[in-house]
């Protein structure tokens, strides 16, 4: 049976406290044990969230390949773990801290790119309806915004992979969850079918409400 260092550490700490005791034991706790535990906890939380965001990004990229120009209205990357441990990220090694900060910058940038794409799409559609003369220019802006978002997905996913690998070296029990293209296709189809069903029920409900308003 293979025994890892992390499995031996609790017993090792107990032994050190027994050997040094008193003030020496307190020094061991403050200088070595507590920072080590903090690093593992912070790394584990961030690894899970980076992993989750990586799967969201992969799903969004798969959806774009399946239906170019379609981005789920539910697309939202998480930063709850990052915000929760923000004051402790400095406990990680400097290289890891830098990768974490850069990766979350890419996550935030994706949201800004998505907002830009949605705003430009709205303006383009309004121009089509009103017959404005700058429709072609606005369409070009939409295409550029979509391209920027697509490239941003790839950049953010690469950063997530690299950062997860670094975090996993500190919190080794974490595993990158990867799905097959077929599994993503099934998930996308199921989500789209659920969305269509929801909108259908809402449309039917609105029609019934209109009918109730017309009744004397």
N, C-alpha and C positions, 0 to 999 in steps of 0.2 A: 504493500500500500504506500502510495506517495504522500508524504506529509509536506505541506507548503509552509513557508515562513509565517504567513498570516495566521495559520493554525497554531503555531508554536509561540507567537508573540504574547498572548495573554498569560501563559505560564511563565514565560521569560520575565515579564514585568513583575509578576508575583515574586519570583526568585530575587530579582534586583531589589525590590522593596524590602524583602526579608534581609538581604545582605547589607543594604545601606541604612534602612530605617530612618526614622526621624526626619531631620532637615535634608539628609541625602536623598531619602525617598521622595520628598516633596520636589526636589530639584529634578529627579528623574521624571516625575509626572509632568511638571511644567515645561521642561525643556525638550523632552522627547515624546512621551506617551500621548499627551493631549494634542500637540500639533499633528502627530501621526494620525490619530483618530479623526481629527478635524479634516485633514486632507482627504482621507478615505471617504468620509461622509459627503463632503462637498463634491468630490470627483464622482461619486456614485449618483448623486442627484442630478448633476449636470449631464452625465453620460446618458441617463435615462431620458432627459428632456431633449438633448441633441439627437438621440436615437429616434424619438417620437417625431421631431421636426423633420428629420431625414426621410422618414416614411411618408409624411405629409407632402414633402417636396417631390418625392418619387411618384406619388399618386397624381399630383398636379401635372407633372411632366408627362406621365402616361396618358392622362386625360387630354392634354394638348395634342399629343401624337394621334390619338384616336379621333379627336374632333378639334382641328386647328381653330384657334380663336376662342374656344370655350374654356373659361376658368370658373371653377365652382364658386358660387357666392359664399360658401362656407369656408373658403380657404383662409386659415388663420394659424400662424405659428405661435407656439407657446413660449413664454419667458417667465413663468411663475417660479420655477426653480432658480433661475438666474437672479431674479429680484430677491428671492428668499435668502440666498447665500451671498449676495453682493458684497457685504462687509467682510466676508471670509475668503473671497476668491484669492486675495493676496497670500493666503497660506499655501496655495499651490506653487509648484516651481515656476520660475519666471517665464520659461518658454511655454508651458501649458497655459498660464494665465493669459499670455499674449494671444495664443490661438483661440482661447475661449472668447475673449473680447472681440477679436476679429470675426469669428463665426457669428456671434450675435449681431454684429454690425451688418453682416450679410443678410441675416434673417430680417432685421429691421428695414434694410434697403429693399428687400423684396416687397414688403408692404407698401413702401413709397412708390415703387415701380408699378404695382398693381393699381394703386389709386390713380396714378398718371394714365394708365391704360384705360381705366373706367371713365375718367373725366374726358379723355380725348374721344373715346367711343361715343359718349353722350353728345358731345358737340358735333361730331360727324353725323350722327343720326338726325339730330335737330336740323342740320344744314340740308340733309337729303329731303326731309319733310317740307321745309320751307323753300327749297329750290335755290338756295344761295349759290353764288358762283365759285365759292372756294371749297366745294365738296371734295374735289380731287386732292387738294392740298391737305385737307383734314383727314382724308382716308390714308394718305401717305404718313401723316403723323401717327395714326392708329397703328399702322403696320410697324413703324419704328418702335413704338411703345411696346407692342407685343413681342418684338424681337428682343428688346432690352430685358423684358421680364423672363423670356425663355432662357436667355444667356445667364440671367441672374439666378435662375433655378439651378443650372449646372454648376455655377460658381459656388453657390451656397451648399449644394450637396457635396461637392469636393471638400469644402472646408469642414463640413460636418463629419465626414469620414475621417479626415486627418485628426480633428480634435477628439473624436471618440476614441481613436487608437491611443492617443496620449493619455486620456482620462482612464482608459481601461488598464493602462500600466500601473495606475495608482489604485484603482478599484477593479481588480481582475475578474470579479464575478459577473461583470456586465457583458452582455452579448448583443452584437448588432443584429437586429431582426430584419431579415430580407425576405421579400416575397417574390414568387415567380411572375413573369409577365402575365401568365394565364390567371393567376390569383388576383393580380391588379385589375385585369380586364373584367373578371367576375365582380369585384368590388365596385368598379366604376359603373357597370351595368345595373347592379343592385341599387346603388345610390341614385342613379338617374331614374330608374323605375319608381323608386320611392318618392322622388321629387315630383315626377309627373302625376303620381297618384295624389299627392298632397295638393298640388295646384288644381287638379280636377275637382277634388272635394271642395276646395275653397271657391272655385268658380260656381259649382252647383249651389253652395250655400248662399253666395251673393245673389244668384238668380232667384232663390226662394225668398230672400229678404226683399228684393225688388218687387216680387209678386205680392208680398204681405203689405208693402207700402201702397200698392195700387188698389188693394181691396178697400171697399168703403167701410 
